[in-house]
Amino acid sequence: MTISATELLTGLRWRYAVKAFDPSRSIPTDTWDALEQTLVLSPSSYGLQPWKFLVIDDAALKAELRPHSWNQSQISDCSHLVVLLAKRKIDGSDLDRLIQATASTRGIEAAGLEGYKGMMQRDLVDGPRSQTIGSWASNQVYIALGNLMTAAALLGVDTCPIEGFSPADYDRILGLETSPYRSAVVCPCGYRSADDKYAALAKVRYPLSELIEHR
């Protein structure tokens, strides 16, 4: 199944980083279920999925997080608050998990994937990239964030990616301090307020001719 190019661009032009959500509106269950599947279906390097997604719809918990988010109203007024978490480190157990899941899903022998496992081991566990694995994992999380925001726009759901928050305080409040995962970025989801003046503003984007070069 496909959508037209016009439908795609219409959805992306409609999207903006919402500054004020309507706290009285909630995302329907079936729509939210689809957006959760969007997160699950997001691509990642090697297919390792070094992430986890906390969905917070409890009003009290959102209110507790708001002061640690530059007091931005989107945190408490949105329908669903998604905290995207990144793995703190990658080790052999992560590789084994992927190999076993791949073998099981595709009905093949895990032994046939040893070469692939070795490549990941040399790159992410033993290689130079292991020294910056936190940045690598965060980069993967941002792929999932983009996937979520695009899918939401196509479903008529508003979002606002937020880096203006205290990861340490989020980790403390959400009980992540001893978890394999850490807070990386936040994305409130819901429906824009009719009073959000930013909804009607023209997008400021550099011309395609300046951003895209064919060779």
NORCORQUI-V159835 format. One record per helix or strand of 2 or more residues. SS is the DSSP state (H for helix, E for strand). FROM is the first residue (numbers start at 1). LEN is the number of residues. Records with the same first field share a line. If there is no record, write none. Layout:
BEGIN
SS->FROM-LEN  FROM-LEN
END
This chain:
BEGIN
H->5-10  29-12  45-3  59-8  73-5  92-15  110-16  128-27  167-7  197-4  208-4
E->51-6  80-8  158-5  181-10
END
